[in-house]
Amino acid sequence: MELSLQTLTVAFLAVFGGWYWWRAMGTKEQAVRVARQACERADVMLLDQSVYLSGLGWQRDDHGRFRLRRTYGFDFTATGESRYRGRVVLVGQVLQSVEFEPHRFE
């Protein structure tokens, strides 16, 4: 059986795509956990129990290696009437920051 370069390339891309998707889903689940915990600490409610990818780029980690920098957005409420936005930033699998939009407290 002989494999062509095209077949090997397609197989590699399929495996790489599957691996990336699997890692991305794990990172997204981590972002949901981080957002939920941050909302609990801030005494606000995470809406929809979900996050969405709002930015993607490269950044060096503490060891100087390039890592994927993912920014996830989420919605929350403090009063139950207004919807505000928050943001979770992960570099690789490491939490960089959690930010909340200015909001009302009642």
Contacts in CASP RR format, 6 or more apart in sequence:
PFRMAT RR
TARGET T0000
AUTHOR 0000-0000-0000
METHOD contacts of the structure
MODEL  1
MELSLQTLTVAFLAVFGGWYWWRAMGTKEQAVRVARQACERADVMLLDQS
VYLSGLGWQRDDHGRFRLRRTYGFDFTATGESRYRGRVVLVGQVLQSVEF
EPHRFE
27 70 0 8 1.000
27 90 0 8 1.000
27 92 0 8 1.000
27 93 0 8 1.000
28 51 0 8 1.000
28 53 0 8 1.000
28 72 0 8 1.000
30 90 0 8 1.000
30 93 0 8 1.000
31 51 0 8 1.000
31 70 0 8 1.000
31 72 0 8 1.000
31 88 0 8 1.000
31 90 0 8 1.000
32 49 0 8 1.000
32 50 0 8 1.000
32 51 0 8 1.000
34 88 0 8 1.000
34 90 0 8 1.000
34 95 0 8 1.000
34 98 0 8 1.000
35 46 0 8 1.000
35 51 0 8 1.000
35 72 0 8 1.000
35 73 0 8 1.000
35 74 0 8 1.000
35 86 0 8 1.000
35 88 0 8 1.000
35 98 0 8 1.000
36 46 0 8 1.000
36 49 0 8 1.000
38 88 0 8 1.000
38 98 0 8 1.000
38 100 0 8 1.000
39 45 0 8 1.000
39 46 0 8 1.000
39 76 0 8 1.000
42 100 0 8 1.000
43 78 0 8 1.000
44 76 0 8 1.000
44 77 0 8 1.000
44 78 0 8 1.000
44 84 0 8 1.000
44 100 0 8 1.000
44 103 0 8 1.000
45 76 0 8 1.000
45 77 0 8 1.000
45 78 0 8 1.000
45 80 0 8 1.000
46 74 0 8 1.000
46 75 0 8 1.000
46 76 0 8 1.000
47 74 0 8 1.000
47 75 0 8 1.000
47 76 0 8 1.000
47 77 0 8 1.000
47 83 0 8 1.000
48 74 0 8 1.000
48 75 0 8 1.000
50 74 0 8 1.000
51 72 0 8 1.000
51 73 0 8 1.000
51 74 0 8 1.000
51 88 0 8 1.000
52 72 0 8 1.000
52 73 0 8 1.000
52 74 0 8 1.000
53 70 0 8 1.000
53 71 0 8 1.000
53 72 0 8 1.000
53 73 0 8 1.000
54 71 0 8 1.000
54 72 0 8 1.000
54 73 0 8 1.000
54 87 0 8 1.000
55 69 0 8 1.000
55 70 0 8 1.000
55 71 0 8 1.000
56 68 0 8 1.000
56 69 0 8 1.000
56 70 0 8 1.000
56 71 0 8 1.000
57 68 0 8 1.000
57 69 0 8 1.000
57 70 0 8 1.000
58 66 0 8 1.000
58 67 0 8 1.000
58 68 0 8 1.000
58 69 0 8 1.000
59 66 0 8 1.000
59 67 0 8 1.000
59 69 0 8 1.000
59 91 0 8 1.000
60 66 0 8 1.000
60 67 0 8 1.000
61 67 0 8 1.000
61 91 0 8 1.000
61 92 0 8 1.000
61 94 0 8 1.000
67 91 0 8 1.000
67 92 0 8 1.000
67 94 0 8 1.000
68 91 0 8 1.000
68 92 0 8 1.000
69 89 0 8 1.000
69 90 0 8 1.000
69 91 0 8 1.000
69 92 0 8 1.000
69 96 0 8 1.000
70 89 0 8 1.000
70 90 0 8 1.000
70 92 0 8 1.000
71 87 0 8 1.000
71 88 0 8 1.000
71 89 0 8 1.000
72 87 0 8 1.000
72 88 0 8 1.000
72 89 0 8 1.000
72 90 0 8 1.000
73 85 0 8 1.000
73 86 0 8 1.000
73 87 0 8 1.000
73 88 0 8 1.000
74 85 0 8 1.000
74 86 0 8 1.000
74 87 0 8 1.000
74 88 0 8 1.000
75 83 0 8 1.000
75 84 0 8 1.000
75 85 0 8 1.000
75 86 0 8 1.000
76 83 0 8 1.000
76 84 0 8 1.000
76 85 0 8 1.000
76 86 0 8 1.000
76 100 0 8 1.000
76 103 0 8 1.000
77 83 0 8 1.000
77 84 0 8 1.000
77 103 0 8 1.000
78 84 0 8 1.000
78 103 0 8 1.000
78 104 0 8 1.000
78 105 0 8 1.000
78 106 0 8 1.000
79 104 0 8 1.000
79 105 0 8 1.000
79 106 0 8 1.000
82 103 0 8 1.000
82 104 0 8 1.000
84 100 0 8 1.000
84 101 0 8 1.000
84 102 0 8 1.000
84 103 0 8 1.000
85 101 0 8 1.000
86 98 0 8 1.000
86 99 0 8 1.000
86 100 0 8 1.000
86 101 0 8 1.000
87 97 0 8 1.000
87 98 0 8 1.000
87 99 0 8 1.000
88 95 0 8 1.000
88 97 0 8 1.000
88 98 0 8 1.000
89 95 0 8 1.000
89 96 0 8 1.000
89 97 0 8 1.000
89 98 0 8 1.000
89 99 0 8 1.000
90 96 0 8 1.000
END
